Amino acid sequence: MQIPLIITFRHMEPSEALEAKIREKMEHLEKFHEHITSCRITIDQEHKRQNQGKLFSVKLDITLPGNEILITRHPDQHHAHEDVYVALRDTFDSARRKLEDHVRKLRGKVKVHETSPYGKIKQLFPYENYGVIETPDGREIYFHRNSVIDENFKNLTEGENVRFGEEMGDNGPQASAVHVERKHHVI
């Protein structure tokens, strides 16, 4: 880290053992991202409930080049935080997951869900049991009546929007798994 770790205790006495645990967890986080610029952590012992033990909230603010990760763990959301070490563990686990996500994005290893090809039914040949889909780029894709999913081939009309899987057939590209896009689906 370029700026030393800042640890703040609110409504409680500072603890060397707790500070050592925080530093240990921070060193572990630095293994996931070596360019952490700064880190500030605040541990607050809250006095809201008289019939239960004291609850702890933890706020962790990690600064990275071009990004900031903020984790806040409140006892109202996480009842296990009557133990400060559990609160710290949960906070640093959440920070680790966010750092891992950040590193994946930097490396370009984020899952991208490809959308199915789409187009409009250009022609139907009901007696020959096939049709032709025209894609937005002007390609014509053959499809057989058996490729139509969740719809009866007889009910199809020219001009309907469809999504489909594409594969190479004996005579060129052909559509498989043709789904008709109804009005509630916008292309």
Summary of the structure (lengths in Angstrom):
residues: 187
radius of gyration: 28.7
end to end distance: 47.5
largest distance: 84.7
contacts: 500
relative contact order: 0.11
helix: 24%
strand: 37%
